Amino acid sequence: MPTLLKHWAAIALASVEWIHLKLLSLLLVAGIMRESWRDLTGDAVLAVALRDLLILAMLLPVFALLRHRYALPTASTSLAATALPAQRARRWYAWSILAIPPLILLASVDQFATADTLSLVSWPHLAASLLGVASIALIEELLFRFALMGALLRAGMPIGWVLIVQAVIFVLTHGHAPFTGPHSLWWYAHTAFTFGLLYWVTRSLVAPMLLHFLLNLLTAQVSPTSYWLTHRTIESLQMDWTRACATAFLLVNLAYLLWLAADRWGDRLDWPLFARARFA
């Protein structure tokens, strides 16, 4: 019983620690965004870019100092160090997930923006827009995957529960947007779970950051967003690409988890066909 209490106490303390980190990050971001940067620069695009750069400059050193505290407990197990079948399965999973959004969006396009519209896109606006997309993806992945997942895993929470908890918290912190309808909740829930699983599978933030960047970038091409400051490249769609994308995420996630279960099951039964594909 004391061991169980210590286990839950460690998880509770890790959760409280992450909440404090999240609140401090929000206060910092809110303070920077509240300033009137346009009055200092005289240029709206430059003001937005400076704001995003300052947020990154303030937050990145903090997370760099915490890298050993929140690094995954299995971070020492690199992709190259695992058995060949496990390497191939991880690479297959990561590349499949990253390929889904652009492929489905391209298949969904009804009409791209005209050449006249694209000629209005200026390099400063495009650069500031891409910086906004990247900063959102980077900060959210550092908070929800690196810090939250790392804290819970190090506190002893099983990976399955960690993946569910981080997805639920990610959805809840996005306000009313995920709850505008069943489809929105489906989209947010599956993308959040996929971010977490991708981080755990690759043991690196690069893949979930790249996926998050892609999703934000592609979303900005088909609907108005606060971080995209120039013209969109897509005029109209022939189907809802996010619904198909979330479904594809679900299928690939299930395929990988089923492979992992078969690998663990076969290893436990010492079946040669499965036992050689060890997953660390």
Secondary structure, DSSP 8 states (H G I E B T S, - for coil): -HHHHHHHHHHHHHHHHHHHHHHHHHHHHHHHHHS-HHHHHS-HHHHHHHHHHHHHHHHHHHHHHTHHHHS-TTTTS-GGGS-HHHHHHHHHHHHHHHHHHHHHHHHHEEEE--HHHHTT--HHHHHHHHHHHHHHHHHHHIIIIIIIIHHHHHTT--HHHHHHHHHHHHHHTTTTGGGSSHHHHHHHHHHHHHHHHHHHHHTSSHHHHHHHHHHHHHHHTTS--TT--S--SEEEESS-HHHHHHHHHHHHHHHHHHHHHHHHHHHHHT-HHHHTS---
